[in-house]
Amino acid sequence: MRIVDGKARSVTLKDIADRLGVSAMTVSRALSGKAHLVSPETARLCRETAQEMGYTPNLMARSLRGEQLNTVVMFAEYISSHHYLAELVDVVARSIEKRKYGVISCQSMQSFHQALRNFRLAGAVVIAPPEEFYADPFGEQQYGVHYHAPVVLIHSAVEQSVFNEVSPDIVSFNYHAACHLLELGHKHLGYLGGPRAEDEPRWFELRRRGIERALAEFGLLPTSLRQQSCPDASMGPAALQQLLTRWPETTAILCINDEIAISAITGAQEMRLSVPRDLSVVGSNDIRLATFFRPALTTLGIDIRGMVETALDLLFDEISERREVPGREPIKIKLPANLIVRSSTAPPSPLSVSA
């Protein structure tokens, strides 16, 4: 900001040009992704002077001029309630910035669609997309948005064949977690977390597929798995009580994330159940608290940085091509499971097995 006649005013391209003794067009080219049109030394001076003077690009004005921005929109919901998701968003944003691009962060479908409508963006990153995303990804039906830039999904829990994607192998994750519990001797498993089936009917399918595959290998029926919805960790104790009231034979539960697993353990203790003696609990995502909680949480680890860098490589490869590839097959990369066994799982007590 500059102070002119006692009033604060945003720094403009002309201000930078006047300081350097060059034209505003030269500064614009240096700062808008067209630095190849000016000398490297001039481009460097423009960038350094812009930073020194506190210049902030007017994205709306540049979009109105039809310029494609060196900016990527990132969409992720419910960041504040998930440590893993917050870390994932942070790593994505920092990695984009290291690639010399700006980031617009959106936490609702509405704001995501508005960003696509208002700006000519270089690309989009969609993190843990909700099921409603697939019905109208870019707001074309609702807002008439026509978005054609590259897109990559990170950590999608829904099977899809439209977008490039890098996600944990959710089937494999849950297969390995279930096998761990079955190898310990558990025969009645519960799954805690996620929305109600009537709200998002597809979100549990990949998880169910992995767990039922493990059950089949151990000679158990799919009915040995019981699922209880639990949208967030604050509802963990109540959801656990519901699950165990309906299916008291349950001796082990898998949870959609570590926060719900930790709250479920707290709920079990309130019910005078000991973890893992009376109930084994497996989380997911291996948040930092998981190893310090007592009992330390058995969980599924995810290579967040590797997942992000792989996804952004896919995105920026397409951005650099600056062209659409009609009918191309999406690239889908599934990352392997990493089960981390700690103290929250153990063989069921003899009393539970006999019951």
C-alpha beads as a LAMMPS data file, in Angstrom:
LAMMPS data file: protein, C-alpha beads

355 atoms
354 bonds

1 atom types
1 bond types

-500.0 500.0 xlo xhi
-500.0 500.0 ylo yhi
-500.0 500.0 zlo zhi

Masses

1 110.0

Atoms # bond

1 1 1 0.000 0.000 0.000
2 1 1 1.108 3.581 -0.668
3 1 1 0.020 6.725 1.177
4 1 1 -1.167 9.389 -1.277
5 1 1 -2.638 12.663 0.027
6 1 1 -3.013 11.052 3.435
7 1 1 -4.945 8.040 2.041
8 1 1 -3.879 4.439 1.589
9 1 1 -3.751 3.330 -2.043
10 1 1 -2.887 -0.029 -3.602
11 1 1 0.394 -0.242 -5.490
12 1 1 -0.177 -0.408 -9.250
13 1 1 1.874 -1.669 -12.166
14 1 1 2.503 1.964 -13.124
15 1 1 3.985 2.671 -9.686
16 1 1 6.471 -0.166 -10.193
17 1 1 7.184 0.968 -13.755
18 1 1 7.858 4.556 -12.616
19 1 1 10.251 3.319 -9.938
20 1 1 12.224 1.252 -12.481
21 1 1 11.943 3.616 -15.440
22 1 1 10.261 1.058 -17.694
23 1 1 6.790 0.783 -19.210
24 1 1 3.778 -0.620 -17.341
25 1 1 3.475 -3.219 -20.129
26 1 1 6.984 -4.472 -19.342
27 1 1 6.095 -4.862 -15.661
28 1 1 2.840 -6.591 -16.567
29 1 1 4.657 -9.094 -18.739
30 1 1 7.242 -9.766 -16.043
31 1 1 4.624 -10.456 -13.371
32 1 1 1.886 -12.233 -15.309
33 1 1 3.558 -15.368 -16.618
34 1 1 4.970 -13.703 -19.755
35 1 1 8.445 -13.062 -18.379
36 1 1 9.926 -14.699 -21.495
37 1 1 8.953 -11.512 -23.366
38 1 1 11.380 -9.394 -21.310
39 1 1 15.019 -9.859 -20.364
40 1 1 15.770 -12.070 -17.342
41 1 1 17.362 -9.125 -15.506
42 1 1 14.332 -6.903 -16.092
43 1 1 11.973 -9.684 -14.968
44 1 1 14.024 -10.130 -11.773
45 1 1 14.001 -6.393 -11.009
46 1 1 10.245 -6.214 -11.583
47 1 1 9.577 -9.124 -9.223
48 1 1 11.872 -7.764 -6.517
49 1 1 10.452 -4.236 -6.744
50 1 1 6.876 -5.521 -6.702
51 1 1 7.591 -7.480 -3.536
52 1 1 9.402 -4.538 -1.932
53 1 1 6.521 -2.145 -2.695
54 1 1 3.863 -4.618 -1.504
55 1 1 2.189 -5.067 -4.880
56 1 1 -0.825 -7.410 -4.900
57 1 1 -2.251 -8.479 -8.288
58 1 1 -5.876 -7.582 -8.935
59 1 1 -7.148 -11.005 -9.940
60 1 1 -10.610 -9.766 -10.878
61 1 1 -9.251 -7.086 -13.198
62 1 1 -6.907 -9.534 -14.870
63 1 1 -9.710 -12.042 -15.360
64 1 1 -11.942 -9.378 -16.866
65 1 1 -9.174 -8.720 -19.395
66 1 1 -9.334 -12.423 -20.281
67 1 1 -5.926 -13.269 -18.845
68 1 1 -5.297 -16.766 -17.521
69 1 1 -3.990 -16.379 -14.006
70 1 1 -1.016 -18.219 -12.587
71 1 1 -3.383 -19.271 -9.826
72 1 1 -4.860 -22.615 -8.794
73 1 1 -8.125 -22.988 -6.893
74 1 1 -8.110 -25.512 -4.039
75 1 1 -11.364 -26.903 -2.642
76 1 1 -11.602 -28.804 0.652
77 1 1 -14.471 -28.909 3.155
78 1 1 -14.479 -29.150 6.988
79 1 1 -10.774 -28.387 7.391
80 1 1 -11.061 -27.290 11.017
81 1 1 -12.485 -30.613 12.222
82 1 1 -9.828 -32.909 10.704
83 1 1 -6.135 -32.672 11.593
84 1 1 -5.203 -34.828 8.612
85 1 1 -7.223 -32.712 6.198
86 1 1 -5.745 -29.497 7.616
87 1 1 -2.234 -30.853 7.115
88 1 1 -3.105 -32.031 3.611
89 1 1 -4.450 -28.586 2.659
90 1 1 -1.350 -26.910 4.097
91 1 1 1.021 -29.169 2.142
92 1 1 -0.954 -28.611 -1.090
93 1 1 -0.948 -24.817 -0.703
94 1 1 2.761 -24.638 0.098
95 1 1 3.669 -26.940 -2.771
96 1 1 1.665 -24.859 -5.246
97 1 1 3.365 -21.685 -4.017
98 1 1 6.794 -23.313 -4.408
99 1 1 5.870 -23.808 -8.049
100 1 1 5.417 -19.999 -8.284
101 1 1 1.635 -20.122 -8.540
102 1 1 -0.957 -18.478 -6.320
103 1 1 -3.695 -20.335 -4.444
104 1 1 -7.372 -19.535 -3.912
105 1 1 -8.712 -21.681 -1.077
106 1 1 -12.412 -22.569 -0.986
107 1 1 -14.205 -24.482 1.773
108 1 1 -17.652 -24.876 0.207
109 1 1 -19.031 -25.956 -3.148
110 1 1 -20.601 -22.519 -3.560
111 1 1 -17.341 -20.596 -3.086
112 1 1 -15.539 -23.096 -5.346
113 1 1 -18.060 -22.531 -8.132
114 1 1 -17.873 -18.767 -7.650
115 1 1 -14.085 -18.833 -7.993
116 1 1 -14.398 -20.808 -11.235
117 1 1 -16.987 -18.342 -12.499
118 1 1 -15.097 -15.165 -11.533
119 1 1 -11.530 -16.041 -12.518
120 1 1 -9.767 -17.642 -15.453
121 1 1 -7.711 -20.077 -13.399
122 1 1 -4.797 -22.279 -14.408
123 1 1 -6.180 -25.370 -12.681
124 1 1 -8.065 -26.865 -9.753
125 1 1 -7.241 -29.222 -6.881
126 1 1 -10.197 -30.911 -5.197
127 1 1 -9.404 -32.562 -1.864
128 1 1 -11.618 -35.310 -0.407
129 1 1 -14.542 -34.329 -2.671
130 1 1 -18.040 -34.900 -1.269
131 1 1 -20.461 -36.993 -3.301
132 1 1 -22.364 -33.874 -4.367
133 1 1 -19.252 -32.695 -6.224
134 1 1 -19.717 -35.369 -8.885
135 1 1 -23.278 -34.276 -9.693
136 1 1 -22.183 -30.804 -10.874
137 1 1 -18.393 -30.494 -10.462
138 1 1 -17.929 -26.963 -11.775
139 1 1 -21.334 -25.361 -11.252
140 1 1 -22.352 -25.627 -14.888
141 1 1 -25.921 -26.616 -14.047
142 1 1 -26.318 -24.115 -11.228
143 1 1 -24.252 -21.143 -12.453
144 1 1 -23.577 -21.838 -16.133
145 1 1 -19.822 -22.119 -15.511
146 1 1 -17.815 -23.511 -18.429
147 1 1 -14.548 -24.662 -16.898
148 1 1 -11.989 -26.446 -19.062
149 1 1 -8.688 -26.121 -17.186
150 1 1 -6.878 -29.135 -15.670
151 1 1 -8.238 -30.761 -12.507
152 1 1 -6.778 -33.266 -10.073
153 1 1 -8.491 -35.009 -7.165
154 1 1 -6.628 -35.881 -3.972
155 1 1 -7.955 -38.494 -1.536
156 1 1 -11.238 -39.294 -3.218
157 1 1 -13.336 -41.924 -1.441
158 1 1 -15.670 -42.439 -4.404
159 1 1 -14.900 -44.517 -7.489
160 1 1 -14.781 -42.210 -10.529
161 1 1 -13.409 -42.294 -14.080
162 1 1 -13.466 -38.633 -15.152
163 1 1 -10.611 -36.793 -13.417
164 1 1 -6.947 -37.368 -12.764
165 1 1 -6.642 -38.609 -9.192
166 1 1 -4.103 -39.562 -6.541
167 1 1 -5.672 -41.223 -3.509
168 1 1 -4.995 -43.815 -0.847
169 1 1 -6.059 -47.284 -1.951
170 1 1 -9.102 -47.286 0.337
171 1 1 -10.032 -50.881 -0.485
172 1 1 -6.527 -52.038 0.400
173 1 1 -6.348 -49.816 3.502
174 1 1 -9.470 -51.320 4.996
175 1 1 -8.555 -54.841 3.900
176 1 1 -5.265 -54.673 5.819
177 1 1 -6.887 -53.085 8.889
178 1 1 -9.584 -55.766 8.959
179 1 1 -7.027 -58.551 8.442
180 1 1 -5.082 -57.261 11.444
181 1 1 -8.173 -57.505 13.649
182 1 1 -9.203 -60.903 12.278
183 1 1 -5.709 -62.287 12.785
184 1 1 -5.978 -61.220 16.435
185 1 1 -9.100 -63.387 16.695
186 1 1 -11.935 -60.860 16.348
187 1 1 -14.988 -62.143 14.471
188 1 1 -17.462 -59.268 14.793
189 1 1 -16.260 -55.939 13.413
190 1 1 -17.804 -52.491 13.545
191 1 1 -17.113 -49.473 11.344
192 1 1 -17.563 -46.018 12.849
193 1 1 -17.685 -42.795 10.877
194 1 1 -19.000 -40.933 7.878
195 1 1 -22.437 -39.672 6.890
196 1 1 -25.679 -41.616 6.923
197 1 1 -26.053 -43.984 3.972
198 1 1 -29.152 -42.106 2.787
199 1 1 -27.133 -38.848 2.612
200 1 1 -24.100 -40.212 0.735
201 1 1 -24.828 -43.779 -0.390
202 1 1 -21.499 -44.286 -2.237
203 1 1 -18.948 -43.146 0.353
204 1 1 -18.765 -46.490 2.240
205 1 1 -18.542 -48.820 -0.765
206 1 1 -14.749 -48.930 -1.145
207 1 1 -14.310 -49.435 2.592
208 1 1 -16.942 -52.167 2.666
209 1 1 -15.285 -53.932 -0.269
210 1 1 -11.937 -54.125 1.527
211 1 1 -13.374 -55.300 4.842
212 1 1 -15.653 -57.923 3.253
213 1 1 -12.728 -59.270 1.248
214 1 1 -10.861 -59.837 4.514
215 1 1 -13.921 -61.439 6.132
216 1 1 -14.297 -63.842 3.213
217 1 1 -10.643 -64.901 3.460
218 1 1 -11.222 -65.756 7.128
219 1 1 -14.385 -67.715 6.341
220 1 1 -16.751 -65.098 7.791
221 1 1 -19.963 -63.690 6.318
222 1 1 -20.447 -60.026 5.328
223 1 1 -22.929 -59.770 8.220
224 1 1 -19.923 -59.889 10.570
225 1 1 -19.459 -56.201 9.685
226 1 1 -21.713 -53.515 11.173
227 1 1 -21.524 -49.850 10.215
228 1 1 -22.591 -46.850 12.305
229 1 1 -22.564 -43.326 10.853
230 1 1 -20.667 -40.633 12.762
231 1 1 -20.138 -37.291 10.957
232 1 1 -17.565 -35.855 13.375
233 1 1 -15.544 -36.651 16.480
234 1 1 -17.897 -34.832 18.863
235 1 1 -20.457 -37.567 18.168
236 1 1 -17.998 -40.449 18.658
237 1 1 -19.040 -41.574 22.149
238 1 1 -22.756 -41.523 21.286
239 1 1 -22.177 -43.307 17.965
240 1 1 -20.122 -46.005 19.675
241 1 1 -22.839 -46.524 22.265
242 1 1 -25.413 -46.883 19.475
243 1 1 -23.261 -49.426 17.653
244 1 1 -22.581 -51.555 20.733
245 1 1 -26.204 -51.378 21.884
246 1 1 -27.433 -52.691 18.531
247 1 1 -24.611 -55.215 18.063
248 1 1 -23.187 -56.057 21.522
249 1 1 -21.141 -58.938 20.058
250 1 1 -18.786 -56.391 18.413
251 1 1 -15.248 -56.657 19.811
252 1 1 -13.325 -54.413 17.396
253 1 1 -14.044 -51.274 15.374
254 1 1 -12.425 -49.532 12.451
255 1 1 -12.839 -45.744 12.356
256 1 1 -12.877 -43.406 9.390
257 1 1 -10.246 -41.163 10.999
258 1 1 -8.095 -40.862 14.103
259 1 1 -10.203 -38.123 15.699
260 1 1 -13.274 -40.371 15.731
261 1 1 -11.157 -43.299 16.928
262 1 1 -9.872 -41.245 19.864
263 1 1 -13.354 -40.015 20.751
264 1 1 -14.645 -43.596 20.494
265 1 1 -12.000 -44.749 22.975
266 1 1 -13.125 -41.988 25.324
267 1 1 -16.708 -43.178 24.852
268 1 1 -15.698 -46.763 25.577
269 1 1 -14.057 -45.689 28.818
270 1 1 -17.242 -43.853 29.798
271 1 1 -19.066 -47.171 29.246
272 1 1 -16.515 -48.859 31.574
273 1 1 -14.965 -50.745 28.672
274 1 1 -11.218 -51.142 28.528
275 1 1 -9.349 -50.575 25.251
276 1 1 -7.977 -52.912 23.994
277 1 1 -9.045 -55.603 26.500
278 1 1 -12.792 -55.234 25.846
279 1 1 -12.696 -53.398 22.527
280 1 1 -9.964 -52.977 19.918
281 1 1 -9.920 -49.722 17.942
282 1 1 -8.203 -48.856 14.627
283 1 1 -8.011 -45.279 13.332
284 1 1 -6.942 -43.835 10.008
285 1 1 -4.529 -41.088 8.833
286 1 1 -1.937 -41.314 11.657
287 1 1 -2.280 -37.764 12.985
288 1 1 0.470 -36.599 15.346
289 1 1 -1.684 -37.111 18.426
290 1 1 -2.199 -40.806 17.589
291 1 1 1.148 -41.887 18.998
292 1 1 0.816 -39.798 22.201
293 1 1 -2.763 -40.776 23.072
294 1 1 -3.235 -43.590 25.580
295 1 1 -3.611 -46.247 24.508
296 1 1 -1.460 -45.295 21.532
297 1 1 -3.595 -45.667 18.447
298 1 1 -3.254 -48.419 15.876
299 1 1 -3.916 -46.622 12.613
300 1 1 -3.372 -46.401 8.861
301 1 1 -0.600 -44.068 7.730
302 1 1 -0.638 -42.015 4.539
303 1 1 2.373 -40.451 2.795
304 1 1 0.821 -36.993 2.557
305 1 1 3.763 -35.255 0.896
306 1 1 4.253 -38.030 -1.659
307 1 1 0.539 -38.025 -2.481
308 1 1 0.466 -34.245 -2.913
309 1 1 3.603 -34.003 -5.044
310 1 1 2.404 -36.804 -7.328
311 1 1 -0.991 -35.127 -7.757
312 1 1 0.480 -31.694 -8.443
313 1 1 2.927 -33.170 -10.953
314 1 1 -0.096 -34.472 -12.879
315 1 1 -1.830 -31.093 -12.632
316 1 1 1.135 -28.953 -13.659
317 1 1 2.090 -31.269 -16.498
318 1 1 -1.333 -30.519 -17.978
319 1 1 -1.057 -26.810 -17.179
320 1 1 2.290 -26.626 -18.992
321 1 1 0.751 -28.275 -22.069
322 1 1 -1.810 -25.429 -22.208
323 1 1 -4.181 -27.575 -24.221
324 1 1 -7.090 -29.885 -23.698
325 1 1 -6.805 -33.560 -24.576
326 1 1 -10.301 -34.606 -25.726
327 1 1 -11.298 -38.088 -24.682
328 1 1 -8.108 -38.793 -22.764
329 1 1 -8.233 -41.484 -20.122
330 1 1 -7.769 -40.042 -16.627
331 1 1 -4.655 -41.021 -14.722
332 1 1 -5.584 -42.647 -11.405
333 1 1 -2.862 -43.480 -8.910
334 1 1 -3.667 -45.457 -5.750
335 1 1 -1.186 -45.382 -2.887
336 1 1 -0.533 -48.530 -0.811
337 1 1 -1.624 -49.058 2.778
338 1 1 0.692 -48.620 5.742
339 1 1 -0.744 -50.209 8.884
340 1 1 0.886 -48.907 12.070
341 1 1 0.199 -51.256 14.987
342 1 1 0.253 -49.668 18.431
343 1 1 -1.539 -50.358 21.738
344 1 1 -5.226 -49.886 20.911
345 1 1 -5.624 -53.375 19.383
346 1 1 -5.231 -56.811 20.995
347 1 1 -6.858 -60.241 20.915
348 1 1 -10.428 -60.244 22.252
349 1 1 -10.852 -61.295 25.852
350 1 1 -11.862 -64.951 26.398
351 1 1 -15.181 -63.746 27.822
352 1 1 -15.944 -61.791 24.617
353 1 1 -15.056 -64.751 22.405
354 1 1 -17.231 -67.145 24.370
355 1 1 -20.115 -64.696 24.249

Bonds

1 1 1 2
2 1 2 3
3 1 3 4
4 1 4 5
5 1 5 6
6 1 6 7
7 1 7 8
8 1 8 9
9 1 9 10
10 1 10 11
11 1 11 12
12 1 12 13
13 1 13 14
14 1 14 15
15 1 15 16
16 1 16 17
17 1 17 18
18 1 18 19
19 1 19 20
20 1 20 21
21 1 21 22
22 1 22 23
23 1 23 24
24 1 24 25
25 1 25 26
26 1 26 27
27 1 27 28
28 1 28 29
29 1 29 30
30 1 30 31
31 1 31 32
32 1 32 33
33 1 33 34
34 1 34 35
35 1 35 36
36 1 36 37
37 1 37 38
38 1 38 39
39 1 39 40
40 1 40 41
41 1 41 42
42 1 42 43
43 1 43 44
44 1 44 45
45 1 45 46
46 1 46 47
47 1 47 48
48 1 48 49
49 1 49 50
50 1 50 51
51 1 51 52
52 1 52 53
53 1 53 54
54 1 54 55
55 1 55 56
56 1 56 57
57 1 57 58
58 1 58 59
59 1 59 60
60 1 60 61
61 1 61 62
62 1 62 63
63 1 63 64
64 1 64 65
65 1 65 66
66 1 66 67
67 1 67 68
68 1 68 69
69 1 69 70
70 1 70 71
71 1 71 72
72 1 72 73
73 1 73 74
74 1 74 75
75 1 75 76
76 1 76 77
77 1 77 78
78 1 78 79
79 1 79 80
80 1 80 81
81 1 81 82
82 1 82 83
83 1 83 84
84 1 84 85
85 1 85 86
86 1 86 87
87 1 87 88
88 1 88 89
89 1 89 90
90 1 90 91
91 1 91 92
92 1 92 93
93 1 93 94
94 1 94 95
95 1 95 96
96 1 96 97
97 1 97 98
98 1 98 99
99 1 99 100
100 1 100 101
101 1 101 102
102 1 102 103
103 1 103 104
104 1 104 105
105 1 105 106
106 1 106 107
107 1 107 108
108 1 108 109
109 1 109 110
110 1 110 111
111 1 111 112
112 1 112 113
113 1 113 114
114 1 114 115
115 1 115 116
116 1 116 117
117 1 117 118
118 1 118 119
119 1 119 120
120 1 120 121
121 1 121 122
122 1 122 123
123 1 123 124
124 1 124 125
125 1 125 126
126 1 126 127
127 1 127 128
128 1 128 129
129 1 129 130
130 1 130 131
131 1 131 132
132 1 132 133
133 1 133 134
134 1 134 135
135 1 135 136
136 1 136 137
137 1 137 138
138 1 138 139
139 1 139 140
140 1 140 141
141 1 141 142
142 1 142 143
143 1 143 144
144 1 144 145
145 1 145 146
146 1 146 147
147 1 147 148
148 1 148 149
149 1 149 150
150 1 150 151
151 1 151 152
152 1 152 153
153 1 153 154
154 1 154 155
155 1 155 156
156 1 156 157
157 1 157 158
158 1 158 159
159 1 159 160
160 1 160 161
161 1 161 162
162 1 162 163
163 1 163 164
164 1 164 165
165 1 165 166
166 1 166 167
167 1 167 168
168 1 168 169
169 1 169 170
170 1 170 171
171 1 171 172
172 1 172 173
173 1 173 174
174 1 174 175
175 1 175 176
176 1 176 177
177 1 177 178
178 1 178 179
179 1 179 180
180 1 180 181
181 1 181 182
182 1 182 183
183 1 183 184
184 1 184 185
185 1 185 186
186 1 186 187
187 1 187 188
188 1 188 189
189 1 189 190
190 1 190 191
191 1 191 192
192 1 192 193
193 1 193 194
194 1 194 195
195 1 195 196
196 1 196 197
197 1 197 198
198 1 198 199
199 1 199 200
200 1 200 201
201 1 201 202
202 1 202 203
203 1 203 204
204 1 204 205
205 1 205 206
206 1 206 207
207 1 207 208
208 1 208 209
209 1 209 210
210 1 210 211
211 1 211 212
212 1 212 213
213 1 213 214
214 1 214 215
215 1 215 216
216 1 216 217
217 1 217 218
218 1 218 219
219 1 219 220
220 1 220 221
221 1 221 222
222 1 222 223
223 1 223 224
224 1 224 225
225 1 225 226
226 1 226 227
227 1 227 228
228 1 228 229
229 1 229 230
230 1 230 231
231 1 231 232
232 1 232 233
233 1 233 234
234 1 234 235
235 1 235 236
236 1 236 237
237 1 237 238
238 1 238 239
239 1 239 240
240 1 240 241
241 1 241 242
242 1 242 243
243 1 243 244
244 1 244 245
245 1 245 246
246 1 246 247
247 1 247 248
248 1 248 249
249 1 249 250
250 1 250 251
251 1 251 252
252 1 252 253
253 1 253 254
254 1 254 255
255 1 255 256
256 1 256 257
257 1 257 258
258 1 258 259
259 1 259 260
260 1 260 261
261 1 261 262
262 1 262 263
263 1 263 264
264 1 264 265
265 1 265 266
266 1 266 267
267 1 267 268
268 1 268 269
269 1 269 270
270 1 270 271
271 1 271 272
272 1 272 273
273 1 273 274
274 1 274 275
275 1 275 276
276 1 276 277
277 1 277 278
278 1 278 279
279 1 279 280
280 1 280 281
281 1 281 282
282 1 282 283
283 1 283 284
284 1 284 285
285 1 285 286
286 1 286 287
287 1 287 288
288 1 288 289
289 1 289 290
290 1 290 291
291 1 291 292
292 1 292 293
293 1 293 294
294 1 294 295
295 1 295 296
296 1 296 297
297 1 297 298
298 1 298 299
299 1 299 300
300 1 300 301
301 1 301 302
302 1 302 303
303 1 303 304
304 1 304 305
305 1 305 306
306 1 306 307
307 1 307 308
308 1 308 309
309 1 309 310
310 1 310 311
311 1 311 312
312 1 312 313
313 1 313 314
314 1 314 315
315 1 315 316
316 1 316 317
317 1 317 318
318 1 318 319
319 1 319 320
320 1 320 321
321 1 321 322
322 1 322 323
323 1 323 324
324 1 324 325
325 1 325 326
326 1 326 327
327 1 327 328
328 1 328 329
329 1 329 330
330 1 330 331
331 1 331 332
332 1 332 333
333 1 333 334
334 1 334 335
335 1 335 336
336 1 336 337
337 1 337 338
338 1 338 339
339 1 339 340
340 1 340 341
341 1 341 342
342 1 342 343
343 1 343 344
344 1 344 345
345 1 345 346
346 1 346 347
347 1 347 348
348 1 348 349
349 1 349 350
350 1 350 351
351 1 351 352
352 1 352 353
353 1 353 354
354 1 354 355
